[in-house]
C-alpha cells in the first residue's frame, strides 16, 4: 500500500493541537503514533504513514503552528499534510 496521509480535518485538528495544547505537544513529540491515535486517526492510516512521520522529534514552536494554521488554505492542507510536520533543526 502507498503511503497514507491525514484527512484535511485531521490535519487541521493536529495543527490546532500543536498550536494550543502543551500536553498534546509533549505527547506528539515523544510518541507521534499514539498521539495521532488519541486524535482519532485510525490505525490503518497511522501504519501506512511515511516512517519519518511517526518518529519522535523536536517540534516547532506553538506560535509557528498557530501562524501556519492561520495561513493555510484548503489546497495547502491537502498538499502539505502528507504528514510532513514542521520541525526545528
matplotlib code that plots the C-alpha trace (Angstrom):
import matplotlib.pyplot as plt

x = [0.0, 1.2, 1.9, -1.2, -1.9, -4.3, -7.6, -8.0, -9.9, -7.4, -4.6, -6.3, -7.1, -3.4, -2.1, -4.6, -3.5, 0.2, -0.5, -2.6, -2.3, 1.0, 0.2, -0.6, 2.5, 4.6, 2.8, 3.2, 6.9, 7.5, 5.1, 3.5, 1.6, 0.0, -0.9, -2.5, -4.5, -5.7, -6.9, -9.0, -6.8, -7.4, -4.7, -4.6, -3.8, -1.1, 0.6, 0.9, 2.2, 5.8, 8.1, 9.6, 6.1, 5.8, 9.3, 9.8, 11.0, 11.6, 8.7, 8.5, 7.1, 3.4, 3.4, 4.8, 2.0, -0.6, 0.7, 0.8, -2.8, -4.0, -2.4, -3.4, -5.9, -7.7, -5.3, -2.3, -3.7, -4.3, -0.8, 1.2, -0.2, 1.1, 2.3, 5.3, 5.3, 7.3, 10.3, 13.2, 16.9]
y = [0.0, 3.5, 6.0, 7.4, 10.9, 12.6, 14.0, 17.7, 17.7, 15.5, 17.8, 20.9, 19.3, 18.2, 21.6, 23.2, 20.9, 21.5, 25.2, 25.3, 22.2, 21.7, 18.3, 17.1, 18.7, 16.7, 13.5, 14.0, 14.9, 11.7, 9.2, 10.6, 7.5, 7.2, 10.9, 10.5, 7.6, 9.8, 12.3, 9.6, 8.7, 5.1, 2.5, 1.6, 5.2, 5.5, 2.3, 3.5, 7.0, 7.6, 6.3, 9.8, 11.0, 8.8, 9.2, 11.2, 14.7, 18.2, 20.4, 23.9, 26.4, 26.6, 30.1, 28.7, 26.1, 28.8, 31.0, 28.1, 27.1, 30.7, 30.9, 27.6, 27.3, 24.1, 23.4, 23.9, 21.5, 18.8, 19.1, 19.8, 17.2, 14.1, 14.2, 16.4, 18.0, 21.2, 20.7, 22.6, 22.0]
z = [0.0, -0.8, 2.0, 3.6, 4.7, 7.1, 6.0, 5.8, 9.1, 10.8, 9.6, 10.9, 14.2, 14.5, 13.8, 16.2, 19.0, 18.2, 18.4, 21.6, 23.7, 25.5, 26.9, 23.4, 22.0, 24.6, 23.7, 20.0, 20.3, 22.3, 20.6, 17.4, 16.5, 19.9, 19.8, 16.4, 17.7, 20.5, 17.9, 16.3, 13.3, 12.5, 12.9, 9.2, 8.3, 11.0, 10.0, 6.4, 7.1, 6.0, 8.7, 9.3, 10.3, 13.3, 14.7, 17.9, 17.2, 18.4, 17.3, 16.0, 18.5, 19.2, 17.7, 14.4, 14.3, 15.0, 12.2, 9.8, 10.7, 10.2, 6.8, 5.3, 2.5, 1.8, -1.0, 1.2, 3.8, 1.2, -0.3, 2.9, 5.2, 3.8, 7.4, 6.8, 10.3, 10.6, 12.9, 14.2, 13.4]

ax = plt.figure().add_subplot(projection="3d")
ax.plot(x, y, z, "-o")
ax.set_aspect("equal")
plt.show()
